[in-house]
């Protein structure tokens, strides 16, 4: 991974920004800071303003792990597309997977309801089509994570487990992921290329795509990530948005 | 001896004229902007698809891979292209257009448009006597 504000990174960013590009973002940890209570996550005023400016110039999409309803109310400007539940919600051709996802999530929720999770600082976020097990408030995070993973792997139907920052995401197997969502959005928007910025393990579905027409940027440097570029920390998102807007204007 | 029909002759003459027009355009482009039409064509693809690899570029432009390398090198030297190596596979390179490359694409595009316009006028039956040829 290279630093996006390095010499080659800036050149690539400019080349992608001036083309027929779709600008796609993850929400938590990318546009908004990670907070201890997921409900309080929101974009800063400056980020919201910059995103809205970019939205007027080019197609902007948000692909988040949150439910569509939840993410929609956190965005001030209405972007071209919003996709929720890690790619499950908001895509036009996902009716079949949605029905299966609802059934699977209901079964898992029933299994977890039997356990006293609240006592151990665990909360379940029901996103209707997927479940998120938050353990940020747990005092013994490592042990809690281990127990939750053991439980998750014994569920039926077995879920696809994606690790996040102090969260374990349970997604129905075979459901569309963020990578698939982005590919579909590219078609939908008629864009030739895309820039995707994300911070989490769920974003690796996009970073792993064998598509060099997608410029991938990760918030935070991580050796094992397949993203091509990185931002040092979330606060740099404003600088990135400003650059994109400037390049776009100059073009 | 194989006889060439009037239609075939007309077609050959049309293509020959197109080829001559292309040569003229190429010379003009090199004189005014310092790039050939082939280089402009290549730049256009990189502009449309940033991150394209030289192999993909060869496919898109229908040029041989071996002729892409010197062309890309020339454009890199001129500062119209930027190149980046894939961190996961050092053999793979991504190409992107620079600001000056984009400017040259636009300028050459205008030149090509003007030329095509002029040539269309020249090739019209009134200017070339094409109507007479067509009737024979």
Interface residues (C-beta under 8 A of the other chain):
Chain A: X1 X2 X8 X11 X12 X14 X15 X16 X18 X19 X20 X192 X193 X212 X213 X214 X215 X226 X228 X250 X251
Chain B: X46 X47 X48 X49 X50 X51 X52 X53 X56 X82 X84 X87 X88 X94 X96 X97 X98 X99 X102
